[in-house]
Amino acid sequence: MSEVKPSIQLFSYPTSPYAQKVGCYLKYKQLDYKFVAVNPLNNAEIRFTRQRQVPVLQIGEQWRKDSSELGLWLDELYPQKPIMPVEQADRAKVLLIDRWISDSLIPTIFRRAVEWENSVDSILNGWKLSRAVSDATPLPRYVRLMWPWGIKRAPFIVNMVKALDLTESIPAMTARLQREFVEHLGSGPYLGGQSEPSLADLSAYPIVVSGHLMGMRVKNSLLDHPAIVDWSRRVQSHLPDNPLLVPDRLLMRTHL
Ligand SMILES: N[C@@H](CCC(=O)N[C@@H](CS)C(=O)NCC(=O)O)C(=O)O
């Protein structure tokens, strides 16, 4: 008798950077999964979890949240194409870098959405995001229109941005993140000096490239650093052309 595999469902808005991390773990591991778009206005699709945070991953009858935990859970259940190294010291290094991605790299994306460096660019970027969200769960026209201003007020975004050092300018912040990224690469070729991509690379990759692939207008990008572009190309070779959760037709570019 053939073994029935439990179904895997990833619930999120397509634009959530934390969900994009989990999408890359699934894609790297070549696991079949269904992406279930969550309507950000009522979170109806995750009501069964009795909480509001995405991403949520459901495997068979079980569900869990928190992107990094979800990576570890996937590695436990599906050990082929591991995303965590075997040695304890390497595991600790990878988890530390993943923490840096969740707590430093991702919040700075939200900072740019709140603190507009260039109003025209920020409004156009916000509309691009609302188009991707609305493509998955249709939103009323006025919500789409007001999206760039709505993002500025979303409580989880406001709280995340408050925790950052806002006295540091955005160009200085980008330069620091580039420096820290290169330090985390160490002797490479992958983050933490690993010889194969790990959870840390798969967490960072969609964050580094999504603006570029979606055709966002971004000044001061991590991709302005040649070592980060080289690293992105290495990670890209292990993933499908579209590493994001938005459909191909909404991407402006497929490569670096
Ligand atoms: N620690 C979580 C953070 C997830 C998170 O902040 N998700 C945001 C969307 S990007 C969210 O669900 N915000 C709505 C809320 O928390 O009510 C993870 O790594 O998954």
The ligand as an SDF file (V2000), in Angstrom:
LIG
                    3D

 20 19  0  0  0  0  0  0  0  0999 V2000
    7.8390   36.0770   14.5910 N   0  0  0  0  0  0  0  0  0  0  0  0
    6.8900   35.9390   13.5340 C   0  0  0  0  0  0  0  0  0  0  0  0
    6.5050   37.3100   13.0070 C   0  0  0  0  0  0  0  0  0  0  0  0
    5.3540   37.2420   12.0190 C   0  0  0  0  0  0  0  0  0  0  0  0
    4.7090   38.5830   11.7370 C   0  0  0  0  0  0  0  0  0  0  0  0
    5.1030   39.6190   12.2790 O   0  0  0  0  0  0  0  0  0  0  0  0
    3.7070   38.5390   10.8610 N   0  0  0  0  0  0  0  0  0  0  0  0
    2.9440   39.7230   10.5050 C   0  0  0  0  0  0  0  0  0  0  0  0
    2.7560   39.8080    8.9890 C   0  0  0  0  0  0  0  0  0  0  0  0
    4.2860   40.1350    8.1630 S   0  0  0  0  0  0  0  0  0  0  0  0
    1.5420   39.5950   11.0820 C   0  0  0  0  0  0  0  0  0  0  0  0
    0.9410   38.5450   11.0530 O   0  0  0  0  0  0  0  0  0  0  0  0
    1.0250   40.7050   11.6200 N   0  0  0  0  0  0  0  0  0  0  0  0
   -0.3420   40.7950   12.0860 C   0  0  0  0  0  0  0  0  0  0  0  0
   -0.4470   40.5980   13.5570 C   0  0  0  0  0  0  0  0  0  0  0  0
    0.5640   40.2510   14.2200 O   0  0  0  0  0  0  0  0  0  0  0  0
   -1.5670   40.7740   14.0460 O   0  0  0  0  0  0  0  0  0  0  0  0
    7.4570   35.0250   12.4260 C   0  0  0  0  0  0  0  0  0  0  0  0
    8.6820   34.9040   12.3410 O   0  0  0  0  0  0  0  0  0  0  0  0
    6.6660   34.3950   11.7030 O   0  0  0  0  0  0  0  0  0  0  0  0
  1  2  1  0
  2  3  1  0
  2 18  1  0
  3  4  1  0
  4  5  1  0
  5  6  2  0
  5  7  1  0
  7  8  1  0
  8  9  1  0
  8 11  1  0
  9 10  1  0
 11 12  2  0
 11 13  1  0
 13 14  1  0
 14 15  1  0
 15 16  2  0
 15 17  1  0
 18 19  2  0
 18 20  1  0
M  END
$$$$
